[in-house]
Amino acid sequence: MTAKISFRGVGKTFPGRGRGPGTVALDGIDLDIPAGEFTVVVGPSGCGKSTLLDLLGGLERPTSGEILLDGRPVRGPGPDRGTVFQQYALLPWRTARGNVEFGLEAIGVPRRQRAERAREYLALVGLSDFEDRHPHELSGGMRQRVAIARSLAYDPDVLLMDEPFAALDAQTRESLQDELLRIWRRTGKTVVFITHGIDEAVRLGQRVAVLTSRPGRVKEVVPIDLGEVSPDEDPRSRPEFAHHRHRIWSLLRDEVTRAQQQERERTAA
Ligand SMILES: Nc1ncnc2c1ncn2[C@@H]1O[C@H](COP(=O)(O)OP(=O)(O)OP(=O)(O)O)[C@@H](O)[C@H]1O
């Protein structure tokens, strides 16, 4: 079976200033992601996580290797991929509904359908009562829900999420994680989610790809199985959760130390 997304020997080097050496952000990334999987990517700061997502989103081109989406090389952005960033990037002069409709205008969905679809997706993220509010009238968590609704409304196959909950308080983050899982189960999207949070990775991922410090390579892909979780149980308190958490923490620890060492050498140079 072909993977939905396939990174094949993907490298990315950013040119240096003047004659200076470039920055090798990613090197030899090999990763296959099946359709419908929730994949989380973790790694030390600056290891190239956002770069990896930008390449998949078609915002950047790889220096080496290729990324295949449904077996075809990614050559640019497209409506088959929706992105949610850490910052909400909502239009302040538009209501929640207007923001969701905005993405649909861009792909030429007729007006009446736009309104209908925007309502449907705002309901999916639990914001039916807030569709006429402007971003400044919404909490951080609600704004991020609007951003998620906007990305889902044009029905991309793949949802790319770059630390979407990082700016939220712990409680809002946890409830949005639960909500995202519910939405993912309902919609069957393929999700690639970047985070710094180990707990977040274990809570959300079916697999967690741990990257090395820069240049980022895939150090290990950890399958997550939290066992049978009953509806009134907090999965975060299960022994399986602690086990996976510790595994990923151990893999990251060495890489973070290496990244800090690199940073010290760079500032000393
Ligand atoms: N447009 C660019 N031009 C030059 N260098 C870049 C560019 N974008 C990223 N880099 C460099 O590439 C490396 C990887 O950056 P990237 O933002 O992908 O890492 P990250 O893992 O997402 O970091 P963080 O966890 O801190 O958000 C960094 O050293 C960064 O400075």
The ligand as an ORCA input file, in Angstrom:
! r2SCAN-3c Opt
* xyz 0 1
  N      13.925     30.907      6.171
  C      15.009     30.535      6.844
  N      16.231     31.025      6.535
  C      17.337     30.636      7.198
  N      17.337     29.749      8.216
  C      16.150     29.234      8.574
  C      14.925     29.594      7.925
  N      13.906     28.918      8.506
  C      14.463     28.162      9.484
  N      15.810     28.356      9.520
  C      16.744     27.676     10.416
  O      16.556     26.270     10.290
  C      16.639     25.626     11.569
  C      15.355     24.884     11.837
  O      14.309     25.820     12.065
  P      12.809     25.385     12.403
  O      12.043     26.626     12.681
  O      12.324     24.464     11.372
  O      13.028     24.560     13.753
  P      11.963     24.096     14.845
  O      12.374     22.722     15.258
  O      10.597     24.298     14.342
  O      12.263     25.124     16.021
  P      11.389     25.488     17.313
  O      11.161     24.210     18.030
  O      12.269     26.412     18.089
  O      10.128     26.130     16.822
  C      16.945     26.723     12.586
  O      18.335     26.757     12.800
  C      16.463     27.982     11.897
  O      17.207     29.094     12.336
*
